[in-house]
Amino acid sequence: MGKHSIDVAFCPCCAHRTGSGTCPVCFWTDDGSTDENAEVARGGPNGDLSLAHARLNYAIYGASHPRYQDAVRQPRPDELP
Ligand SMILES: [Zn+2]
């Protein structure tokens, strides 16, 4: 385990350890959405995209929204869930 992997948050969308903010692996921006409110689109940085929808998109497109397909990158080994 890398020593810097401690205290880095998991992305709520793709589950990689990319910290808070905009995830480079799926391009979801952490807006506080959790499993409890995953169906709610908060209208913040993710617009009308809910966490549940973003997870579905990630499963299909490898990005939280198809428009981010060219922006995302593969996770690094130390970011794996
Ligand atoms: Zn992510």
PDB file of the backbone (N, CA, C, O) and the ligand in Angstrom, with CONECT records:
HET     ZN  A 101       1
ATOM      1  N   MET A   1       0.833  -1.193   0.000  1.00  0.00           N
ATOM      2  CA  MET A   1       0.000   0.000   0.000  1.00  0.00           C
ATOM      3  C   MET A   1       0.873   1.251   0.000  1.00  0.00           C
ATOM      4  O   MET A   1       1.833   1.327   0.767  1.00  0.00           O
ATOM      5  N   GLY A   2       0.563   2.218  -0.833  1.00  0.00           N
ATOM      6  CA  GLY A   2       1.290   3.472  -0.818  1.00  0.00           C
ATOM      7  C   GLY A   2       0.939   4.257   0.432  1.00  0.00           C
ATOM      8  O   GLY A   2      -0.203   4.238   0.890  1.00  0.00           O
ATOM      9  N   LYS A   3       1.918   4.940   0.972  1.00  0.00           N
ATOM     10  CA  LYS A   3       1.668   5.637   2.233  1.00  0.00           C
ATOM     11  C   LYS A   3       0.699   6.801   2.058  1.00  0.00           C
ATOM     12  O   LYS A   3       0.065   7.234   3.021  1.00  0.00           O
ATOM     13  N   HIS A   4       0.582   7.311   0.826  1.00  0.00           N
ATOM     14  CA  HIS A   4      -0.323   8.434   0.621  1.00  0.00           C
ATOM     15  C   HIS A   4      -1.743   7.975   0.328  1.00  0.00           C
ATOM     16  O   HIS A   4      -2.622   8.805   0.101  1.00  0.00           O
ATOM     17  N   SER A   5      -1.982   6.667   0.330  1.00  0.00           N
ATOM     18  CA  SER A   5      -3.326   6.188   0.048  1.00  0.00           C
ATOM     19  C   SER A   5      -4.243   6.318   1.268  1.00  0.00           C
ATOM     20  O   SER A   5      -5.461   6.190   1.147  1.00  0.00           O
ATOM     21  N   ILE A   6      -3.666   6.569   2.426  1.00  0.00           N
ATOM     22  CA  ILE A   6      -4.471   6.735   3.635  1.00  0.00           C
ATOM     23  C   ILE A   6      -5.157   8.104   3.585  1.00  0.00           C
ATOM     24  O   ILE A   6      -4.569   9.090   3.143  1.00  0.00           O
ATOM     25  N   ASP A   7      -6.376   8.143   4.035  1.00  0.00           N
ATOM     26  CA  ASP A   7      -7.132   9.390   4.140  1.00  0.00           C
ATOM     27  C   ASP A   7      -7.594   9.952   2.798  1.00  0.00           C
ATOM     28  O   ASP A   7      -8.140  11.054   2.751  1.00  0.00           O
ATOM     29  N   VAL A   8      -7.390   9.232   1.731  1.00  0.00           N
ATOM     30  CA  VAL A   8      -7.903   9.691   0.447  1.00  0.00           C
ATOM     31  C   VAL A   8      -9.267   9.051   0.241  1.00  0.00           C
ATOM     32  O   VAL A   8      -9.406   7.829   0.306  1.00  0.00           O
ATOM     33  N   ALA A   9     -10.254   9.869  -0.003  1.00  0.00           N
ATOM     34  CA  ALA A   9     -11.628   9.383  -0.074  1.00  0.00           C
ATOM     35  C   ALA A   9     -11.871   8.572  -1.351  1.00  0.00           C
ATOM     36  O   ALA A   9     -11.233   8.793  -2.379  1.00  0.00           O
ATOM     37  N   PHE A  10     -12.786   7.653  -1.258  1.00  0.00           N
ATOM     38  CA  PHE A  10     -13.226   6.905  -2.423  1.00  0.00           C
ATOM     39  C   PHE A  10     -14.250   7.730  -3.200  1.00  0.00           C
ATOM     40  O   PHE A  10     -15.094   8.406  -2.610  1.00  0.00           O
ATOM     41  N   CYS A  11     -14.169   7.669  -4.506  1.00  0.00           N
ATOM     42  CA  CYS A  11     -15.165   8.323  -5.337  1.00  0.00           C
ATOM     43  C   CYS A  11     -16.514   7.614  -5.152  1.00  0.00           C
ATOM     44  O   CYS A  11     -16.570   6.389  -5.262  1.00  0.00           O
ATOM     45  N   PRO A  12     -17.586   8.338  -4.877  1.00  0.00           N
ATOM     46  CA  PRO A  12     -18.884   7.682  -4.675  1.00  0.00           C
ATOM     47  C   PRO A  12     -19.441   7.086  -5.964  1.00  0.00           C
ATOM     48  O   PRO A  12     -20.350   6.258  -5.920  1.00  0.00           O
ATOM     49  N   CYS A  13     -18.908   7.497  -7.100  1.00  0.00           N
ATOM     50  CA  CYS A  13     -19.422   7.010  -8.381  1.00  0.00           C
ATOM     51  C   CYS A  13     -18.690   5.752  -8.836  1.00  0.00           C
ATOM     52  O   CYS A  13     -19.312   4.703  -9.002  1.00  0.00           O
ATOM     53  N   CYS A  14     -17.377   5.843  -9.038  1.00  0.00           N
ATOM     54  CA  CYS A  14     -16.630   4.709  -9.593  1.00  0.00           C
ATOM     55  C   CYS A  14     -15.905   3.906  -8.522  1.00  0.00           C
ATOM     56  O   CYS A  14     -15.357   2.843  -8.811  1.00  0.00           O
ATOM     57  N   ALA A  15     -15.896   4.408  -7.274  1.00  0.00           N
ATOM     58  CA  ALA A  15     -15.315   3.708  -6.124  1.00  0.00           C
ATOM     59  C   ALA A  15     -13.796   3.676  -6.134  1.00  0.00           C
ATOM     60  O   ALA A  15     -13.196   2.967  -5.326  1.00  0.00           O
ATOM     61  N   HIS A  16     -13.167   4.415  -7.018  1.00  0.00           N
ATOM     62  CA  HIS A  16     -11.714   4.494  -6.967  1.00  0.00           C
ATOM     63  C   HIS A  16     -11.295   5.545  -5.940  1.00  0.00           C
ATOM     64  O   HIS A  16     -12.058   6.449  -5.602  1.00  0.00           O
ATOM     65  N   ARG A  17     -10.075   5.401  -5.461  1.00  0.00           N
ATOM     66  CA  ARG A  17      -9.588   6.248  -4.374  1.00  0.00           C
ATOM     67  C   ARG A  17      -8.973   7.520  -4.962  1.00  0.00           C
ATOM     68  O   ARG A  17      -7.754   7.673  -5.025  1.00  0.00           O
ATOM     69  N   THR A  18      -9.831   8.401  -5.377  1.00  0.00           N
ATOM     70  CA  THR A  18      -9.370   9.594  -6.077  1.00  0.00           C
ATOM     71  C   THR A  18      -9.600  10.867  -5.284  1.00  0.00           C
ATOM     72  O   THR A  18      -9.332  11.960  -5.784  1.00  0.00           O
ATOM     73  N   GLY A  19     -10.093  10.748  -4.053  1.00  0.00           N
ATOM     74  CA  GLY A  19     -10.293  11.920  -3.214  1.00  0.00           C
ATOM     75  C   GLY A  19     -11.555  12.680  -3.578  1.00  0.00           C
ATOM     76  O   GLY A  19     -12.301  12.287  -4.476  1.00  0.00           O
ATOM     77  N   SER A  20     -11.780  13.775  -2.865  1.00  0.00           N
ATOM     78  CA  SER A  20     -12.953  14.589  -3.153  1.00  0.00           C
ATOM     79  C   SER A  20     -12.627  15.570  -4.272  1.00  0.00           C
ATOM     80  O   SER A  20     -11.461  15.781  -4.604  1.00  0.00           O
ATOM     81  N   GLY A  21     -13.641  16.153  -4.838  1.00  0.00           N
ATOM     82  CA  GLY A  21     -13.454  17.010  -5.991  1.00  0.00           C
ATOM     83  C   GLY A  21     -13.890  16.267  -7.245  1.00  0.00           C
ATOM     84  O   GLY A  21     -14.686  15.332  -7.164  1.00  0.00           O
ATOM     85  N   THR A  22     -13.383  16.666  -8.388  1.00  0.00           N
ATOM     86  CA  THR A  22     -13.758  15.984  -9.620  1.00  0.00           C
ATOM     87  C   THR A  22     -12.848  14.790  -9.832  1.00  0.00           C
ATOM     88  O   THR A  22     -11.625  14.923  -9.871  1.00  0.00           O
ATOM     89  N   CYS A  23     -13.458  13.625  -9.969  1.00  0.00           N
ATOM     90  CA  CYS A  23     -12.708  12.375 -10.105  1.00  0.00           C
ATOM     91  C   CYS A  23     -12.099  12.277 -11.513  1.00  0.00           C
ATOM     92  O   CYS A  23     -12.827  12.413 -12.496  1.00  0.00           O
ATOM     93  N   PRO A  24     -10.794  12.045 -11.633  1.00  0.00           N
ATOM     94  CA  PRO A  24     -10.176  11.939 -12.960  1.00  0.00           C
ATOM     95  C   PRO A  24     -10.510  10.632 -13.676  1.00  0.00           C
ATOM     96  O   PRO A  24     -10.281  10.505 -14.879  1.00  0.00           O
ATOM     97  N   VAL A  25     -11.047   9.670 -12.945  1.00  0.00           N
ATOM     98  CA  VAL A  25     -11.337   8.360 -13.531  1.00  0.00           C
ATOM     99  C   VAL A  25     -12.742   8.313 -14.137  1.00  0.00           C
ATOM    100  O   VAL A  25     -12.954   7.662 -15.160  1.00  0.00           O
ATOM    101  N   CYS A  26     -13.696   8.999 -13.512  1.00  0.00           N
ATOM    102  CA  CYS A  26     -15.072   8.969 -14.036  1.00  0.00           C
ATOM    103  C   CYS A  26     -15.649  10.365 -14.272  1.00  0.00           C
ATOM    104  O   CYS A  26     -16.700  10.512 -14.895  1.00  0.00           O
ATOM    105  N   PHE A  27     -14.953  11.385 -13.769  1.00  0.00           N
ATOM    106  CA  PHE A  27     -15.360  12.785 -13.905  1.00  0.00           C
ATOM    107  C   PHE A  27     -16.618  13.142 -13.121  1.00  0.00           C
ATOM    108  O   PHE A  27     -17.252  14.159 -13.401  1.00  0.00           O
ATOM    109  N   TRP A  28     -16.978  12.331 -12.159  1.00  0.00           N
ATOM    110  CA  TRP A  28     -18.007  12.726 -11.209  1.00  0.00           C
ATOM    111  C   TRP A  28     -17.398  13.761 -10.270  1.00  0.00           C
ATOM    112  O   TRP A  28     -16.256  13.608  -9.836  1.00  0.00           O
ATOM    113  N   THR A  29     -18.146  14.807  -9.954  1.00  0.00           N
ATOM    114  CA  THR A  29     -17.694  15.778  -8.962  1.00  0.00           C
ATOM    115  C   THR A  29     -18.432  15.526  -7.665  1.00  0.00           C
ATOM    116  O   THR A  29     -19.662  15.553  -7.622  1.00  0.00           O
ATOM    117  N   ASP A  30     -17.679  15.282  -6.614  1.00  0.00           N
ATOM    118  CA  ASP A  30     -18.281  14.952  -5.325  1.00  0.00           C
ATOM    119  C   ASP A  30     -19.149  16.117  -4.849  1.00  0.00           C
ATOM    120  O   ASP A  30     -18.649  17.218  -4.623  1.00  0.00           O
ATOM    121  N   ASP A  31     -20.438  15.871  -4.701  1.00  0.00           N
ATOM    122  CA  ASP A  31     -21.355  16.920  -4.234  1.00  0.00           C
ATOM    123  C   ASP A  31     -22.056  16.502  -2.953  1.00  0.00           C
ATOM    124  O   ASP A  31     -23.078  17.078  -2.582  1.00  0.00           O
ATOM    125  N   GLY A  32     -21.514  15.515  -2.287  1.00  0.00           N
ATOM    126  CA  GLY A  32     -22.100  15.055  -1.037  1.00  0.00           C
ATOM    127  C   GLY A  32     -23.135  13.963  -1.222  1.00  0.00           C
ATOM    128  O   GLY A  32     -23.682  13.462  -0.240  1.00  0.00           O
ATOM    129  N   SER A  33     -23.418  13.581  -2.475  1.00  0.00           N
ATOM    130  CA  SER A  33     -24.381  12.505  -2.708  1.00  0.00           C
ATOM    131  C   SER A  33     -23.843  11.192  -2.148  1.00  0.00           C
ATOM    132  O   SER A  33     -22.657  10.884  -2.270  1.00  0.00           O
ATOM    133  N   THR A  34     -24.735  10.433  -1.537  1.00  0.00           N
ATOM    134  CA  THR A  34     -24.371   9.145  -0.978  1.00  0.00           C
ATOM    135  C   THR A  34     -25.393   8.107  -1.415  1.00  0.00           C
ATOM    136  O   THR A  34     -26.326   8.412  -2.159  1.00  0.00           O
ATOM    137  N   ASP A  35     -25.210   6.886  -0.950  1.00  0.00           N
ATOM    138  CA  ASP A  35     -26.166   5.831  -1.291  1.00  0.00           C
ATOM    139  C   ASP A  35     -27.583   6.211  -0.877  1.00  0.00           C
ATOM    140  O   ASP A  35     -28.546   5.817  -1.535  1.00  0.00           O
ATOM    141  N   GLU A  36     -27.720   6.978   0.213  1.00  0.00           N
ATOM    142  CA  GLU A  36     -29.050   7.311   0.730  1.00  0.00           C
ATOM    143  C   GLU A  36     -29.822   8.218  -0.234  1.00  0.00           C
ATOM    144  O   GLU A  36     -31.047   8.140  -0.325  1.00  0.00           O
ATOM    145  N   ASN A  37     -29.095   9.074  -0.947  1.00  0.00           N
ATOM    146  CA  ASN A  37     -29.797   9.999  -1.848  1.00  0.00           C
ATOM    147  C   ASN A  37     -29.268   9.891  -3.280  1.00  0.00           C
ATOM    148  O   ASN A  37     -29.247  10.875  -4.020  1.00  0.00           O
ATOM    149  N   ALA A  38     -28.847   8.695  -3.653  1.00  0.00           N
ATOM    150  CA  ALA A  38     -28.206   8.497  -4.956  1.00  0.00           C
ATOM    151  C   ALA A  38     -29.130   8.809  -6.126  1.00  0.00           C
ATOM    152  O   ALA A  38     -28.667   9.102  -7.228  1.00  0.00           O
ATOM    153  N   GLU A  39     -30.454   8.746  -5.884  1.00  0.00           N
ATOM    154  CA  GLU A  39     -31.396   8.975  -6.979  1.00  0.00           C
ATOM    155  C   GLU A  39     -31.673  10.471  -7.186  1.00  0.00           C
ATOM    156  O   GLU A  39     -32.304  10.861  -8.169  1.00  0.00           O
ATOM    157  N   VAL A  40     -31.200  11.294  -6.260  1.00  0.00           N
ATOM    158  CA  VAL A  40     -31.524  12.718  -6.303  1.00  0.00           C
ATOM    159  C   VAL A  40     -30.460  13.476  -7.091  1.00  0.00           C
ATOM    160  O   VAL A  40     -29.277  13.430  -6.753  1.00  0.00           O
ATOM    161  N   ALA A  41     -30.882  14.165  -8.132  1.00  0.00           N
ATOM    162  CA  ALA A  41     -29.980  15.047  -8.867  1.00  0.00           C
ATOM    163  C   ALA A  41     -29.955  16.386  -8.149  1.00  0.00           C
ATOM    164  O   ALA A  41     -30.993  17.036  -8.020  1.00  0.00           O
ATOM    165  N   ARG A  42     -28.809  16.801  -7.688  1.00  0.00           N
ATOM    166  CA  ARG A  42     -28.721  17.972  -6.823  1.00  0.00           C
ATOM    167  C   ARG A  42     -28.586  19.278  -7.587  1.00  0.00           C
ATOM    168  O   ARG A  42     -28.709  20.353  -7.002  1.00  0.00           O
ATOM    169  N   GLY A  43     -28.335  19.197  -8.882  1.00  0.00           N
ATOM    170  CA  GLY A  43     -28.244  20.424  -9.662  1.00  0.00           C
ATOM    171  C   GLY A  43     -26.974  21.216  -9.408  1.00  0.00           C
ATOM    172  O   GLY A  43     -26.876  22.374  -9.814  1.00  0.00           O
ATOM    173  N   GLY A  44     -26.003  20.611  -8.744  1.00  0.00           N
ATOM    174  CA  GLY A  44     -24.735  21.287  -8.482  1.00  0.00           C
ATOM    175  C   GLY A  44     -23.765  21.068  -9.632  1.00  0.00           C
ATOM    176  O   GLY A  44     -24.141  21.201 -10.797  1.00  0.00           O
ATOM    177  N   PRO A  45     -22.533  20.736  -9.315  1.00  0.00           N
ATOM    178  CA  PRO A  45     -21.518  20.552 -10.363  1.00  0.00           C
ATOM    179  C   PRO A  45     -21.864  19.442 -11.360  1.00  0.00           C
ATOM    180  O   PRO A  45     -21.349  19.420 -12.478  1.00  0.00           O
ATOM    181  N   ASN A  46     -22.730  18.534 -10.948  1.00  0.00           N
ATOM    182  CA  ASN A  46     -23.088  17.428 -11.831  1.00  0.00           C
ATOM    183  C   ASN A  46     -24.384  17.692 -12.599  1.00  0.00           C
ATOM    184  O   ASN A  46     -24.883  16.815 -13.304  1.00  0.00           O
ATOM    185  N   GLY A  47     -24.915  18.884 -12.461  1.00  0.00           N
ATOM    186  CA  GLY A  47     -26.103  19.260 -13.211  1.00  0.00           C
ATOM    187  C   GLY A  47     -27.287  18.380 -12.872  1.00  0.00           C
ATOM    188  O   GLY A  47     -27.595  18.164 -11.699  1.00  0.00           O
ATOM    189  N   ASP A  48     -27.953  17.871 -13.899  1.00  0.00           N
ATOM    190  CA  ASP A  48     -29.144  17.052 -13.669  1.00  0.00           C
ATOM    191  C   ASP A  48     -28.796  15.568 -13.561  1.00  0.00           C
ATOM    192  O   ASP A  48     -29.666  14.708 -13.695  1.00  0.00           O
ATOM    193  N   LEU A  49     -27.528  15.280 -13.321  1.00  0.00           N
ATOM    194  CA  LEU A  49     -27.074  13.899 -13.211  1.00  0.00           C
ATOM    195  C   LEU A  49     -27.114  13.467 -11.750  1.00  0.00           C
ATOM    196  O   LEU A  49     -26.484  14.098 -10.901  1.00  0.00           O
ATOM    197  N   SER A  50     -27.842  12.406 -11.450  1.00  0.00           N
ATOM    198  CA  SER A  50     -27.840  11.865 -10.097  1.00  0.00           C
ATOM    199  C   SER A  50     -26.677  10.884  -9.961  1.00  0.00           C
ATOM    200  O   SER A  50     -26.116  10.421 -10.955  1.00  0.00           O
ATOM    201  N   LEU A  51     -26.330  10.581  -8.720  1.00  0.00           N
ATOM    202  CA  LEU A  51     -25.241   9.635  -8.485  1.00  0.00           C
ATOM    203  C   LEU A  51     -25.576   8.256  -9.058  1.00  0.00           C
ATOM    204  O   LEU A  51     -24.714   7.587  -9.628  1.00  0.00           O
ATOM    205  N   ALA A  52     -26.824   7.841  -8.904  1.00  0.00           N
ATOM    206  CA  ALA A  52     -27.226   6.531  -9.434  1.00  0.00           C
ATOM    207  C   ALA A  52     -27.083   6.494 -10.955  1.00  0.00           C
ATOM    208  O   ALA A  52     -26.638   5.495 -11.520  1.00  0.00           O
ATOM    209  N   HIS A  53     -27.461   7.579 -11.604  1.00  0.00           N
ATOM    210  CA  HIS A  53     -27.347   7.663 -13.059  1.00  0.00           C
ATOM    211  C   HIS A  53     -25.876   7.703 -13.481  1.00  0.00           C
ATOM    212  O   HIS A  53     -25.482   7.092 -14.474  1.00  0.00           O
ATOM    213  N   ALA A  54     -25.076   8.435 -12.702  1.00  0.00           N
ATOM    214  CA  ALA A  54     -23.649   8.519 -13.010  1.00  0.00           C
ATOM    215  C   ALA A  54     -22.979   7.158 -12.896  1.00  0.00           C
ATOM    216  O   ALA A  54     -22.118   6.814 -13.705  1.00  0.00           O
ATOM    217  N   ARG A  55     -23.374   6.389 -11.896  1.00  0.00           N
ATOM    218  CA  ARG A  55     -22.812   5.041 -11.735  1.00  0.00           C
ATOM    219  C   ARG A  55     -23.187   4.167 -12.926  1.00  0.00           C
ATOM    220  O   ARG A  55     -22.367   3.396 -13.425  1.00  0.00           O
ATOM    221  N   LEU A  56     -24.414   4.294 -13.370  1.00  0.00           N
ATOM    222  CA  LEU A  56     -24.865   3.521 -14.525  1.00  0.00           C
ATOM    223  C   LEU A  56     -24.054   3.923 -15.765  1.00  0.00           C
ATOM    224  O   LEU A  56     -23.596   3.073 -16.529  1.00  0.00           O
ATOM    225  N   ASN A  57     -23.890   5.230 -15.942  1.00  0.00           N
ATOM    226  CA  ASN A  57     -23.103   5.696 -17.077  1.00  0.00           C
ATOM    227  C   ASN A  57     -21.670   5.167 -17.010  1.00  0.00           C
ATOM    228  O   ASN A  57     -21.102   4.758 -18.023  1.00  0.00           O
ATOM    229  N   TYR A  58     -21.094   5.179 -15.806  1.00  0.00           N
ATOM    230  CA  TYR A  58     -19.721   4.706 -15.666  1.00  0.00           C
ATOM    231  C   TYR A  58     -19.616   3.236 -16.071  1.00  0.00           C
ATOM    232  O   TYR A  58     -18.646   2.823 -16.707  1.00  0.00           O
ATOM    233  N   ALA A  59     -20.625   2.456 -15.695  1.00  0.00           N
ATOM    234  CA  ALA A  59     -20.628   1.032 -16.053  1.00  0.00           C
ATOM    235  C   ALA A  59     -20.688   0.840 -17.567  1.00  0.00           C
ATOM    236  O   ALA A  59     -20.117  -0.108 -18.104  1.00  0.00           O
ATOM    237  N   ILE A  60     -21.378   1.741 -18.240  1.00  0.00           N
ATOM    238  CA  ILE A  60     -21.576   1.601 -19.680  1.00  0.00           C
ATOM    239  C   ILE A  60     -20.460   2.292 -20.464  1.00  0.00           C
ATOM    240  O   ILE A  60     -19.874   1.711 -21.377  1.00  0.00           O
ATOM    241  N   TYR A  61     -20.180   3.542 -20.089  1.00  0.00           N
ATOM    242  CA  TYR A  61     -19.283   4.383 -20.897  1.00  0.00           C
ATOM    243  C   TYR A  61     -17.878   4.525 -20.317  1.00  0.00           C
ATOM    244  O   TYR A  61     -16.967   4.983 -21.006  1.00  0.00           O
ATOM    245  N   GLY A  62     -17.696   4.133 -19.047  1.00  0.00           N
ATOM    246  CA  GLY A  62     -16.411   4.371 -18.398  1.00  0.00           C
ATOM    247  C   GLY A  62     -16.242   5.815 -17.977  1.00  0.00           C
ATOM    248  O   GLY A  62     -15.126   6.268 -17.723  1.00  0.00           O
ATOM    249  N   ALA A  63     -17.351   6.540 -17.903  1.00  0.00           N
ATOM    250  CA  ALA A  63     -17.348   7.931 -17.458  1.00  0.00           C
ATOM    251  C   ALA A  63     -18.721   8.225 -16.869  1.00  0.00           C
ATOM    252  O   ALA A  63     -19.703   7.573 -17.222  1.00  0.00           O
ATOM    253  N   SER A  64     -18.792   9.211 -15.969  1.00  0.00           N
ATOM    254  CA  SER A  64     -20.062   9.484 -15.304  1.00  0.00           C
ATOM    255  C   SER A  64     -21.094  10.059 -16.258  1.00  0.00           C
ATOM    256  O   SER A  64     -22.290  10.039 -15.969  1.00  0.00           O
ATOM    257  N   HIS A  65     -20.643  10.567 -17.382  1.00  0.00           N
ATOM    258  CA  HIS A  65     -21.538  11.024 -18.437  1.00  0.00           C
ATOM    259  C   HIS A  65     -20.836  10.785 -19.767  1.00  0.00           C
ATOM    260  O   HIS A  65     -19.617  10.935 -19.843  1.00  0.00           O
ATOM    261  N   PRO A  66     -21.568  10.418 -20.819  1.00  0.00           N
ATOM    262  CA  PRO A  66     -20.901  10.153 -22.101  1.00  0.00           C
ATOM    263  C   PRO A  66     -20.040  11.319 -22.599  1.00  0.00           C
ATOM    264  O   PRO A  66     -19.058  11.104 -23.310  1.00  0.00           O
ATOM    265  N   ARG A  67     -20.407  12.558 -22.226  1.00  0.00           N
ATOM    266  CA  ARG A  67     -19.627  13.702 -22.713  1.00  0.00           C
ATOM    267  C   ARG A  67     -18.228  13.754 -22.099  1.00  0.00           C
ATOM    268  O   ARG A  67     -17.365  14.495 -22.569  1.00  0.00           O
ATOM    269  N   TYR A  68     -18.010  12.961 -21.045  1.00  0.00           N
ATOM    270  CA  TYR A  68     -16.696  12.950 -20.395  1.00  0.00           C
ATOM    271  C   TYR A  68     -15.815  11.788 -20.848  1.00  0.00           C
ATOM    272  O   TYR A  68     -14.723  11.589 -20.315  1.00  0.00           O
ATOM    273  N   GLN A  69     -16.279  11.034 -21.814  1.00  0.00           N
ATOM    274  CA  GLN A  69     -15.529   9.842 -22.214  1.00  0.00           C
ATOM    275  C   GLN A  69     -14.101  10.154 -22.639  1.00  0.00           C
ATOM    276  O   GLN A  69     -13.197   9.351 -22.405  1.00  0.00           O
ATOM    277  N   ASP A  70     -13.887  11.308 -23.260  1.00  0.00           N
ATOM    278  CA  ASP A  70     -12.542  11.656 -23.720  1.00  0.00           C
ATOM    279  C   ASP A  70     -11.716  12.346 -22.640  1.00  0.00           C
ATOM    280  O   ASP A  70     -10.522  12.582 -22.821  1.00  0.00           O
ATOM    281  N   ALA A  71     -12.356  12.670 -21.517  1.00  0.00           N
ATOM    282  CA  ALA A  71     -11.663  13.418 -20.465  1.00  0.00           C
ATOM    283  C   ALA A  71     -11.120  12.516 -19.367  1.00  0.00           C
ATOM    284  O   ALA A  71     -10.193  12.897 -18.653  1.00  0.00           O
ATOM    285  N   VAL A  72     -11.682  11.341 -19.229  1.00  0.00           N
ATOM    286  CA  VAL A  72     -11.293  10.476 -18.117  1.00  0.00           C
ATOM    287  C   VAL A  72     -10.007   9.707 -18.451  1.00  0.00           C
ATOM    288  O   VAL A  72      -9.581   9.637 -19.604  1.00  0.00           O
ATOM    289  N   ARG A  73      -9.418   9.144 -17.418  1.00  0.00           N
ATOM    290  CA  ARG A  73      -8.232   8.301 -17.597  1.00  0.00           C
ATOM    291  C   ARG A  73      -8.417   7.017 -16.811  1.00  0.00           C
ATOM    292  O   ARG A  73      -9.322   6.905 -15.984  1.00  0.00           O
ATOM    293  N   GLN A  74      -7.560   6.059 -17.075  1.00  0.00           N
ATOM    294  CA  GLN A  74      -7.589   4.814 -16.336  1.00  0.00           C
ATOM    295  C   GLN A  74      -7.104   5.063 -14.904  1.00  0.00           C
ATOM    296  O   GLN A  74      -6.249   5.920 -14.678  1.00  0.00           O
ATOM    297  N   PRO A  75      -7.648   4.316 -13.941  1.00  0.00           N
ATOM    298  CA  PRO A  75      -7.184   4.481 -12.570  1.00  0.00           C
ATOM    299  C   PRO A  75      -5.753   3.977 -12.393  1.00  0.00           C
ATOM    300  O   PRO A  75      -5.343   3.016 -13.043  1.00  0.00           O
ATOM    301  N   ARG A  76      -5.007   4.621 -11.524  1.00  0.00           N
ATOM    302  CA  ARG A  76      -3.675   4.131 -11.171  1.00  0.00           C
ATOM    303  C   ARG A  76      -3.826   2.966 -10.190  1.00  0.00           C
ATOM    304  O   ARG A  76      -4.862   2.821  -9.542  1.00  0.00           O
ATOM    305  N   PRO A  77      -2.778   2.134 -10.090  1.00  0.00           N
ATOM    306  CA  PRO A  77      -2.879   0.985  -9.168  1.00  0.00           C
ATOM    307  C   PRO A  77      -3.206   1.384  -7.739  1.00  0.00           C
ATOM    308  O   PRO A  77      -3.917   0.658  -7.044  1.00  0.00           O
ATOM    309  N   ASP A  78      -2.696   2.533  -7.286  1.00  0.00           N
ATOM    310  CA  ASP A  78      -2.967   2.927  -5.902  1.00  0.00           C
ATOM    311  C   ASP A  78      -4.338   3.541  -5.720  1.00  0.00           C
ATOM    312  O   ASP A  78      -4.702   3.906  -4.602  1.00  0.00           O
ATOM    313  N   GLU A  79      -5.096   3.663  -6.772  1.00  0.00           N
ATOM    314  CA  GLU A  79      -6.446   4.208  -6.690  1.00  0.00           C
ATOM    315  C   GLU A  79      -7.514   3.123  -6.749  1.00  0.00           C
ATOM    316  O   GLU A  79      -8.705   3.410  -6.623  1.00  0.00           O
ATOM    317  N   LEU A  80      -7.095   1.900  -6.938  1.00  0.00           N
ATOM    318  CA  LEU A  80      -8.079   0.823  -7.072  1.00  0.00           C
ATOM    319  C   LEU A  80      -8.839   0.639  -5.771  1.00  0.00           C
ATOM    320  O   LEU A  80      -8.270   0.798  -4.691  1.00  0.00           O
ATOM    321  N   PRO A  81     -10.118   0.305  -5.862  1.00  0.00           N
ATOM    322  CA  PRO A  81     -10.933   0.142  -4.657  1.00  0.00           C
ATOM    323  C   PRO A  81     -10.430  -0.993  -3.765  1.00  0.00           C
ATOM    324  O   PRO A  81     -11.011  -1.254  -2.712  1.00  0.00           O
TER     325      PRO A  81
HETATM  326 ZN    ZN A 101     -14.912   8.362  -9.929  1.00  0.00          ZN2+
END
